[in-house]
């Protein structure tokens, strides 16, 4: 049985489908935490993609405790990345290199490691600020300790 929030999501998905929206449910066994929306629209000058990438569910009850951010854009690169991501999440695509998005599970650790190494290379002039619920990834912990030793 679905939890309350999952049940509400199912209700919203059905309403969207009834309105003609293609709702992607994802792949079995793949847990997705993305808050993304892609609207593809035929316009007089061609196909245009409208994208929303968010960090949370914009819950009014927890708004004083948690901060949700969202990006609403028609940027072509982000639109292409989201198109490929949706293809991947629905099983129709794989092996794509994203130009703007950093996508887990394979993209996040190397990207963060590169950013940490770049700051470590600045020595005393480097700065790293992280806001985390927890940090348990040994590889990231080692990289952060190495960066702190560099400056």
C-alpha angles and dihedrals in degrees: 000000000000120000117246095265091045090050090052089050090053089052092051091047091054092049090050092048091049087055091054100262119142104232116199112211096186135225125316110257095018114110110209123196096175121127099202137143129187123191114190113196133181107228130177092264094045141277115339127190122212113197138193121191115181141175100218149003097272091238109187091204093060098034093110091054104036130040119216121196129194137189118207110190146150092207108149095220094051089045091053091047092050091048090054091044092052089048089053094046091051094047097252099107143031142163097046122149110220119222099201109008126077104212127193145255098031101020107047103065096048091045093050091045090054092049092048092048091049091054092045088055088061090062112196090001093061123101131192122183119180130179110197140161088216140340117218103143104114093202092055092044090053091048091051092049090049090050092049090052089053092058 
